Amino acid sequence: SINHGPLVDFVEKDLKSVLAAIDVFQAGTHSADSRLTEIQVRALLARAEGILHFLMSIGGADGH
């Protein structure tokens, strides 16, 4: 029911943003000399969890 209009554009752009954040996370945690702080890692994880929750809610997977 939301697969039209401005929301589709928003979801696409938001997802690209999160994928870029995940790239930063992976680059920062998969090297021996990670420069990400614990706070930064937690922030990136929170962002990834947020998009997953959002996608499940618009996809109907949250029971609504």
MODELLER restraints for C-alpha pairs under 7 A, 6 or more apart:
rsr = mdl.restraints
at = mdl.atoms
rsr.add(forms.Gaussian(group=physical.xy_distance, feature=features.Distance(at['CA:18:A'], at['CA:47:A']), mean=7.00, stdev=0.5))
rsr.add(forms.Gaussian(group=physical.xy_distance, feature=features.Distance(at['CA:18:A'], at['CA:48:A']), mean=6.37, stdev=0.5))
rsr.add(forms.Gaussian(group=physical.xy_distance, feature=features.Distance(at['CA:21:A'], at['CA:44:A']), mean=6.47, stdev=0.5))
rsr.add(forms.Gaussian(group=physical.xy_distance, feature=features.Distance(at['CA:25:A'], at['CA:41:A']), mean=6.77, stdev=0.5))
rsr.add(forms.Gaussian(group=physical.xy_distance, feature=features.Distance(at['CA:25:A'], at['CA:44:A']), mean=6.62, stdev=0.5))
rsr.add(forms.Gaussian(group=physical.xy_distance, feature=features.Distance(at['CA:28:A'], at['CA:34:A']), mean=4.93, stdev=0.5))
rsr.add(forms.Gaussian(group=physical.xy_distance, feature=features.Distance(at['CA:28:A'], at['CA:35:A']), mean=6.31, stdev=0.5))
rsr.add(forms.Gaussian(group=physical.xy_distance, feature=features.Distance(at['CA:28:A'], at['CA:36:A']), mean=5.76, stdev=0.5))
rsr.add(forms.Gaussian(group=physical.xy_distance, feature=features.Distance(at['CA:56:A'], at['CA:62:A']), mean=5.87, stdev=0.5))
